[in-house]
Amino acid sequence: MVLSVTQNTGDHKPMLVQAPVRALDPDGVAVVSSGTIAFAIGAVLCWVFADNLAATGRLWYLYVAITGTIIGMLGLSVGLVRSRRRRRPLPRYSVEEADVNADGVPHRDR
């Protein structure tokens, strides 16, 4: 016996359901800023111990820390812009400002 989708009227429960939890930091500013601070501290420490790192062939640690700090600052600026846009109120348009009349029909005289 073959059942089609329309004939299968049993109660289905999905195996995976998304929890109704909102994102803690939708723009990622807190996470990116903490990572950027950690890379900046690492860069300062690597700068202080640059002679020891160069002697052991690990001066690339300094370059990685500097690169991580720069990328983190770029990511932080993107997150701040997204956060600012999210908090900006939506523009309100009146019927007079719009290109349609009250019935939703476009004006023909424009």
C-alpha positions in Angstrom: 0.0 0.0 0.0 1.4 3.4 -1.0 0.3 6.6 0.8 0.8 10.0 -0.7 1.5 13.1 1.4 -2.2 14.1 1.2 -3.3 10.8 2.5 -0.9 10.7 5.4 -2.8 12.6 8.1 -0.9 11.3 11.1 0.4 13.8 13.7 4.1 14.4 12.9 6.6 15.7 15.4 9.9 16.9 14.1 13.1 15.4 15.5 14.9 18.7 15.7 13.2 21.9 16.8 14.8 25.3 17.1 14.6 26.6 20.6 12.8 30.0 20.9 15.8 31.8 22.3 16.9 35.1 21.0 20.6 35.8 20.2 22.5 37.2 23.1 24.7 39.4 20.9 23.3 39.5 17.3 26.0 41.9 16.1 28.9 40.1 17.7 30.4 43.2 19.2 31.1 41.7 22.6 32.8 38.6 21.2 34.8 40.4 18.5 36.0 43.1 21.0 37.1 40.5 23.6 39.1 38.6 20.9 40.6 41.8 19.6 41.7 42.8 23.1 43.2 39.4 23.6 45.2 39.6 20.4 46.3 43.2 21.3 47.6 42.0 24.7 49.3 39.1 22.9 50.9 41.5 20.4 52.3 43.7 23.3 53.7 40.6 25.1 55.2 39.3 21.9 56.7 42.8 21.3 58.3 42.8 24.8 59.7 39.3 24.3 60.6 39.8 20.6 64.3 39.0 21.2 63.5 35.7 22.8 61.0 34.8 20.1 63.5 35.7 17.3 66.2 33.6 19.0 63.9 30.5 19.0 62.5 31.1 15.5 59.1 32.1 16.7 58.9 35.7 15.8 55.9 34.8 13.6 53.9 34.8 16.9 54.2 38.6 16.9 53.0 38.8 13.3 50.0 36.6 14.0 49.1 38.7 17.0 49.3 41.9 15.0 47.3 40.5 12.2 44.7 39.2 14.6 44.4 42.7 16.1 44.0 44.4 12.7 41.4 41.9 11.6 39.6 42.2 14.9 39.5 46.0 14.6 37.9 45.6 11.1 35.4 43.1 12.4 34.6 45.4 15.4 33.9 48.3 13.0 31.5 46.1 11.0 29.8 45.0 14.2 29.4 48.6 15.4 27.9 49.7 12.1 25.5 46.8 12.2 24.5 47.6 15.7 24.0 51.3 14.9 21.8 50.4 11.9 19.8 47.9 14.0 19.0 50.6 16.6 18.1 53.3 14.1 14.3 53.8 13.9 12.6 52.9 10.6 11.5 55.9 8.5 7.8 56.7 8.6 6.2 57.7 5.3 2.9 59.5 5.0 0.5 59.0 2.0 1.5 62.5 0.7 5.2 61.6 0.6 4.7 58.2 -1.1 4.2 57.8 -4.8 0.9 56.0 -4.3 -2.5 57.3 -3.3 -4.6 56.0 -0.3 -5.8 53.1 -2.4 -2.3 51.9 -3.2 -2.6 53.0 -6.8 0.5 54.9 -8.2 0.0 58.6 -9.1 -0.2 59.2 -12.8 0.7 62.9 -12.7 4.3 62.4 -11.6 
